[in-house]
Amino acid sequence: MSLTVLQEAAPPAIPEGAHAMTIVIEYPPGDPGTPPHRHPGPAFGYVLEGEMVFELEGEPPRVVRAGEAFWEPGGDVIHYQDGNNRADIPVRFTVTMLCEPGKPMVDLVTGDELRAKGWSRK
């Protein structure tokens, strides 16, 4: 048996009635991904194939490659980018999200808020 820790994080308190969801997302070559958004709870992910551009509010964009993990705290933190970093191959990754009851899994951020924060997708 072999066990490898990919990442560790201390999630915020989980409200009563919350649930977890694991999804697989695949973007074709060059796809910019989901528009800037928030998740109500923390999210943990792992890139299965390809390369993802990952950018959270307060952090510089970074590339997460196949075999690497990522984490976001959720709540009020904006997830700016999760698109495919490559124009020649797809990216496929898993995300496990902790969901607060009664809140949408993904909350898209308005253009007004993005402009107020001085962010624009290149």
N, C-alpha and C positions, 0 to 999 in steps of 0.2 A: 504494500500500500504506500502511496505517496500523497502527501497533503501539502499544498502550496497556498499560503495566504496571499490573495491578490490586493486586498486593501482592508483597512479597518477605519471605522468612523463612529463617533458617538452621536447618534441621532437625537433630535429633540424629543421631549415627552410625546408619547403617542396617545391621542385622545380615545376615550372609550367609544367603541363602535367603529373604530377605524379598521381598514382591511388592507391587504397587500395585493398587488397585481404585478405579474411579470409578463412583459411583452417582448416581441422581437420586431425590430424596425429595420427595413432595408431601403436604401436610397440608391438610385441609379447613378452612374458616373456624372460628376459635376453638380448633382442636386444640392441646392442650398439648405435643405432641411426645413424643419418647422420654423415659422416666424418667431421672433422673440416672444417668450412666454414665461409663465411661472407654474410651479407645481405646488399644491397645498401642503405636501409633506416631503420628506427626503426621498431621494432617488439614487439608486446604485446601478451602475451599468458595467458592461463588459463587451469589448469589440471582438466579434467573432471573425470577421473578414474585412479587409480594406483598412481605410484610415478615416477618422472623423475629426472635423474641426470642432473643438469644444470651447465655449466661452461663457463664463458666468460673470455676473456683475461684480466688479471689484478685482477681477483677475484678468491677466492677458490671455488672448486666444492661445490654445495649444493643440497639438495634433495627438490624438489617441489612436494607437495602432492595434492591429489584431493581436490579441493576447494581453492587452492592457485594460485596466479598469478605471472607472471614473465615478465621482460622487458629487451630489449637490444637496445642499441643506433643505431646499424647498422654502416654503413660506413666502416672504416678500422679495427674495433674491431673484433677479431676472436671469433667465437662461437665454443668452443672446444667440448662440449658434450651436448647431449640432449636425451640420451638413457634411456631405461627402468631400473630403479633401482631395480626391483624385478625379481626374477627367477621363480615366481609362478603365476603371474597374468599379463595381458597386461597393458599398459599405453595408455591413450587416452587424447589428449590435443588439444586446438585450438590455432592458431596463426593468428593475424592480422598484416599484413606487409604493410608498405607504400613503394611503388615501384617507383624508378626513371625511367623516360622514357628511353627506349633503353638499359637498364641494366638487366642482368639476376637476377632472384629472389634469387638464391643461387649461390655463387661463391666458389667452393671447393678450399681449401688452399693446396699448394703443400707440399710434404714431406720435400723438401729442406728448405722451410720457417719455417716449424715446428721445424726441427732440429736446425736451426739457432736461434730460440727463446728458445731452450732447453726444449721443451714440448714433451711428449710421452704419448700415451694412455696406461693405465695399464690394 
